[in-house]
Amino acid sequence: VSILNSANSHNIFIARNIFDIVLSMLHHIEADVDAGIGRSIGKKGHFSNISEDLAISMVINGFSGRGVEWHGLGPHLRHMESLFRSANSGLGILITYEGLTDQKQTVVRKIADHLDIHLSDDVLARIERETKIETMQATGVARGNKAHFRSRSERPSRVIIQDSHVEMVNFMILQQTPDLKALVHAANMNWILQRPKG
């Protein structure tokens, strides 16, 4: 935060629903997604011999073994808390991953306004067109990293998140970031810490 205060920069903070982060991290670890950008965890299939329920629990709580060390949701929650604090302090604007995917033109215009950049309707339409999931998948294939970009139909259903996982996440929030719920509530974004439907 002190760096942002002194940098005189126009900051844009992006947050995402915590349970969607869990599912995204599950995929990243299991498919070794970041191997395509030179950040491999060593191999694919880390969770291949255990139940989906246990794998999700490990993503939430952390684990160390078979060459992989994962610190659980703690670092993600602390980062999220810092984003909300920074935005609340006027150090930038807070947007969401969900907003970027579901209301792209509105959110991109908000970013442009924050940066004092004028974007025509044509430019906005081109940005939306060129950042569709199909376009990014094609680019990923060309770069050897298709696994990074999945359409909604390729993602696991959120129903695999069990009540026990919700309780684990809630405990992590209390343990790691006791002020996060209040910050999220003040921003009228309670949904970001709640289990999504579907």
Salt bridges, closest charged atoms under 4 A:
ASP20 OD2 - ARG158 NH2 2.72
ASP34 OD1 - HIS28 NE2 3.90
ASP34 OD1 - HIS148 ND1 3.63
ASP53 OD1 - HIS165 NE2 2.73
GLU69 OE2 - HIS71 NE2 3.10
GLU81 OE2 - ARG85 NH2 3.73
ASP102 OD1 - ARG152 NH2 2.56
ASP121 OD1 - ARG109 NH2 2.93
GLU130 OE1 - ARG126 NH1 3.89
GLU154 OE2 - LYS146 NZ 3.52
ASP163 OD1 - ARG195 NH2 2.63
ASP179 OD2 - ARG85 NH2 2.79
